[in-house]
Amino acid sequence: MATKKQVAKIVQLRGLGYSLEEIAAEVGLSKSAVAYQLQLLKKRSQKSQSEDVFASVILGGLAGVAGGLAIAALLELINKEN
């Protein structure tokens, strides 16, 4: 199970364009664990507003990744428009 800090780092790195392999190496999890965490976040964001999901990650004591979260949210909005 990933910690809140690892989840925040996963979101940050994914928002910056890192591959699953690169993220896994950076956070110390397997590639499948990283993919699973991203799936969970995607499901949570579909059930509620994306901003709420990202805010909950930040409020988990991980405000240092706010820039990465902002990038991830921006990328999500861009992808929805296309």
N, C-alpha and C positions, 0 to 999 in steps of 0.2 A: 504494500500500500504506500502510495506517495504521500509525503508530508505537504503541508500547505505551502511551505517554502519551495519545494520541488515543483508543485503545480504552478505556482506563480512564475517560476523560472521557465517551465515548459511553455507557458503562454507567451512569455516575453520572447523567447528564442524562436518560437514558431512564427510570431508576428514579424520577426526580423528576417524570416526566410530560411532558417536553419532546417536541415533535413531531420527526419526521425532518428537516424543514426547519430548525427551530430548532437542532437538534444540528449539522447540516451547517454552518450559518453560524458556530456557536460554535467548532467544531474545524477549520474550514478544509478540509472535504472535500465532495464532492458528496453529494446525497441518496442516490443509488444506492450509493455507497461506504459510507455509514453503514448502510444497510439490509443490505448484504453483511456487514459486520462483526458486526452483530447476529445475522444468520443463522448465521455461523460460531460465535459464542458459544453460541447455542441448540443447535447440533449437538454441540458439545463438552460441554455440560451434560447432554445426553441420553445420551452415551456414558459419562460418568463422573458422579460426584456433583457437583451444582451448586456446593457449597462448594469443591471442588477447583478448579473453573474460576475462581471469583471470587478464590480465594486466589492462583492463578497470576497474575492481573491485578495484585493488590496487590503480590505479591513482585517484580513487574517494576519495582519502584522507584516505585510509585504509591500509597503508603499514604495520601496525602492525600485520596483519594477513597473511603476506607473507609466513610464515612457513606452515600454514594450507593450503594455496593455492597450495604450492609446493607439499604437500602431496596429495591433491586432484588431481592434474595433474598427479602425479606419479600413483595413483590408477587407474585413467582413462586409462592411457597407458597400465598398467598391464591387466586391464579388456579387452581392445581391443585385446591384444595378445592372450588371452585365448578364 
